[in-house]
Amino acid sequence: MDLRPEEWKLWNDWMQAQRVLARELDRGLQRDHGISKAEFSVLVTLHQAQGGRLRVGELAEALDWEKSRVAHQLTRMEQRALVERIAHEPGGRRAGIGLTAKGRDAVRDAILGHAENIRRYFFDPLTPAQTDAIQAWSRHVLDRNA
């Protein structure tokens, strides 16, 4: 079954709005905090983890990323002193990753700034009815595809 022209229009508007929102949020992270969206994702995931540490495999699973992507990202972040590799297993095997002091400071600042930008670009333009509709639709899609 094909989509009607107004459905294609809605779909295209929705996709463009998502791109604009993602672009503005990403720009804010880079401009205001000097970190990328990928770095923010890693930092927040570690920040929320018990003790600010995870095994690399756990981090990959939490982010839903391939281990190779995580490994490359961690190498770049380690070079910037945002994260550090940690011995987690007997024998000193470097199996874990944790936040450095610089990483903890960066994520704390970025969370606050990112929240302000989410409010500015996403929540502020919405009416309460629109917010409720988006929430209901989002829950429906997530529950249906769980």
C-alpha positions in Angstrom: 0.0 0.0 0.0 1.4 3.3 -1.0 1.4 6.5 1.1 -0.9 9.4 0.2 0.8 12.7 -0.7 -0.1 14.2 2.7 1.4 11.2 4.5 4.6 11.6 2.5 4.6 15.2 3.4 4.2 14.4 7.1 7.0 11.8 6.9 9.4 14.1 5.2 8.7 16.9 7.6 9.2 14.5 10.5 12.5 13.3 9.1 13.7 16.8 8.5 12.7 18.0 12.0 14.7 15.1 13.5 17.7 16.1 11.5 17.4 19.8 12.5 17.0 18.8 16.2 19.9 16.4 16.1 22.1 19.0 14.3 21.3 21.7 16.8 21.9 19.5 19.8 25.2 18.2 18.4 26.4 21.7 17.6 25.6 22.7 21.1 27.7 19.9 22.6 30.6 20.7 20.3 30.3 24.5 20.7 29.6 24.7 24.4 31.5 21.7 25.7 34.0 20.7 23.1 32.7 17.2 22.8 30.9 15.2 20.1 27.6 13.4 20.4 29.5 10.1 20.5 31.8 11.3 23.3 28.8 12.6 25.2 27.1 9.2 24.9 30.1 7.4 26.3 30.6 9.9 29.1 27.0 9.8 30.2 26.9 6.0 30.1 30.0 5.8 32.2 28.7 8.6 34.5 25.5 6.6 35.1 27.4 3.3 35.7 28.2 2.1 39.2 31.5 3.7 40.2 31.7 5.4 36.8 33.3 2.3 35.3 32.2 -0.5 32.9 33.9 -3.3 31.0 34.3 -2.4 27.4 31.8 -5.1 26.3 29.2 -3.7 28.8 29.8 -0.2 27.4 29.3 -1.5 23.8 26.1 -3.2 24.8 24.7 -0.2 26.7 25.4 2.1 23.7 24.2 -0.6 21.2 27.5 -0.1 19.3 29.9 -2.6 17.8 32.9 -3.3 19.9 35.2 -2.0 17.2 33.4 1.3 17.2 33.7 1.5 21.0 37.4 0.7 20.9 38.1 3.4 18.3 36.0 6.0 20.3 37.7 5.1 23.6 41.2 5.4 22.0 40.3 9.0 20.9 38.8 9.8 24.3 41.7 8.3 26.2 44.1 10.5 24.1 42.0 13.5 25.3 42.2 12.3 28.9 38.4 11.9 29.2 38.5 8.2 30.0 41.1 5.7 31.2 41.5 2.0 30.8 41.3 0.1 34.1 42.4 -3.4 35.1 39.2 -5.3 36.0 40.3 -8.9 35.9 43.0 -10.9 37.6 46.4 -10.6 36.1 46.0 -6.9 35.3 44.1 -7.5 32.0 42.9 -4.1 30.8 39.2 -4.9 30.4 37.5 -1.9 31.8 37.1 1.8 31.1 36.4 4.6 33.6 36.0 8.4 33.7 39.0 10.5 34.5 38.6 13.6 36.7 38.5 15.6 33.4 35.9 13.3 32.0 33.7 13.6 35.2 33.9 17.4 34.9 33.2 17.4 31.2 30.1 15.2 31.6 28.7 17.1 34.5 28.9 20.4 32.6 27.7 18.8 29.3 24.6 17.2 30.9 23.4 20.6 32.2 24.1 22.4 29.0 22.6 19.6 26.9 19.5 19.7 29.0 19.1 23.4 28.4 19.4 22.9 24.7 16.9 20.0 24.7 14.5 22.3 26.5 15.1 25.1 24.0 14.9 23.1 20.8 12.4 20.4 21.8 10.2 21.1 24.8 9.8 24.9 24.6 8.1 24.9 21.2 5.5 22.2 22.2 2.1 22.8 23.7 1.1 20.4 26.6 -1.2 18.6 24.2 1.6 18.1 21.7 3.9 16.8 24.5 1.2 14.3 25.5 0.7 13.2 21.9 4.4 12.7 21.3 4.8 10.8 24.6 1.8 8.5 23.8 3.0 7.8 20.3 6.6 7.2 21.4 5.4 4.7 24.1 3.2 2.9 21.5 6.1 2.5 19.0 8.5 1.3 21.7 6.0 -1.1 23.2 5.0 -2.5 19.8 8.6 -3.1 18.8 9.9 -4.4 22.2 
